[in-house]
Amino acid sequence: MDIIKNYVDTFNRDDEETIKNNIDNAHVYEWMKAEIPVFECPDKDIERAYYFRFWTYRKHIRSTKDGIVITEFLPKVLWSGKHNTINAAAGHHIYEGRWLRNADRYLKSYIEFFLSVSDKNHMYSNWLIDAVYRYSLITGDYDFGSDFIDKLDKYYKEWEKKHGLPDGSFWSEDNYDAMEYSVSGTDEKNKVQKGVRPTLNSYMCADAFAISHFASVYGDKKREQEYFEKYSFLKSFINDNLYEDGFYRAYHYRKNEDPTKAVMKKGTSPRELIGYIPFMFDIPDKGREKCFDLLLSEDAFCNRFGLTTVEQTNPRFMYPVKHECLWNGYIWPFATSQILTALKNTAQNTDEKKYKDMFCELLGQYARMHYRVTEDGRKISWIDEVMSPVDGDWSSRTLLKKWGWSVFKGGYERGKDYNHSTFCDLVISGLCGVSVKDGEICVNPVIPDDWDYFRLSGVKVLGKEYDINYDKNNGIVVTEQKEQSV
């Protein structure tokens, strides 16, 4: 049985191919056979979502005069930058794409694009340099040119120039964290509040660590020390200043004024999913992982359709705003994949079984989000922008359709095949547990107790391809493939 072909035939049959980039539906099977690891497991929702997300990812691979880029939306949107790129989800794109057999072909020019082209490269908060570091760990490829460290330094210091505060921390606002109308980021009159948030501060902390690592590889001792000090400061700052009452929170200013002159307002910030972002990058002090229990609490983030972006008992949960992108309680794959990355790290770094069980349960729920029921009653694979916690509807699509697919909002089926999150990375690095340790492949799976098997075939790590097989009787068997795929 050709498992890839079976899934591709189904996805192609159900698809309305509205926009074609480098790899169209007619050629996606050959591309997936050449590029992705084959995955099989007992949970067919997870298996199906895995293939579906690689099937959608290739739709966003686009050749330009600046090389290949990865897009977020398929149709052109007015707020995008050059070549319809948006930097907000670049970290997700690189985390996901690093598992392609020829990842360098698709990602190196994309990385170069965001480090070199100035058009809106700092528009939205993101963890670009950390993602490049994670790419290099898996591929073993650190060759980005002799001026690479200078570009990283310039990129980071532009964030310091635009969003840095005198004490070394960073301010942002929810809209430019790509998290519009969040409860913490707007006041009762729906006015934006600037503040010090776990988002950009965690991203900059992770990026500083990554630059320090790259500087070490490139032999730049001065920058290695400089950026390790920035990393150490931000790690301490986040733990000492953004943590209150058992949770990492966004703190905002007494007045919406120049943040360099304002005083942070504490004690009023709600618990939101962004409080888990420090765990994406192993920033929190030990013992603080207990906050993950809230993910399974119906008084907090647990909802039958997915994880809500603010706890459901908050008085402003789902407060009314006439907009299609709302982070005031709605369910976002962007945030879900961030939190599952954080939870995966916790499950793999601790001995507590409950975090492993929690990761497996929530990844299964996330997989089951990848559907839509069509007008004629068919259930088809789907990924879009935002889901309602009330009825499981892809609410942004429903609103945009109701509003006549306005060209100013991105036009027809704006959010279809939305490339704004990860899933395959969570399967490969989480469920299957593939990583690199001490220069060698390491396999530390996080799988449900009732799984009898899983198989991951042809995963490329440090230039070699491996088959990873698990069954209950023999455990994990890792085999290097003799013949390498082209």
Secondary structure, DSSP 8 states (H G I E B T S, - for coil): --HHHHHHHHHHHH-------SS-TTTHHHHHHHHS-EEE-S-HHHHHHHHHHHHHHGGGEEEETTEEEE-S-SS--TT--GGG--GGGHHHHHHHHTTSTTHHHHHHHHHHHHHH--TTTTSS---HHHHHHHHHHHH------TTHHHHHHHHHHHHHHHHB-TTS-B-B-GGGGT-TT-TTTB-TT--B--EE-HHHHHHHHHHHHHHHHHHHHTT-HHHHHHHHHHHHHHHHHHHHHSEETTEE--EEESSSS-TTT--EE-S----BGGGGHHHHTT-S-TTGGGGGGGGG-TTTTB-SSSB-SB-TTSTTTT---S-S---SS-B-HHHHHHHHHHHHHHHHHS--HHHHHHHHHHHHHHHHTSEEE-TTS-EEE---S-B-TTT---HHHHHHHHTT--GGGT-TTTTTT--SS-SHHIIIIIIS-EEEETTEEEE-----TT--EEEEEEEEETTEEEEEEEETTTEEEEEE-SS---
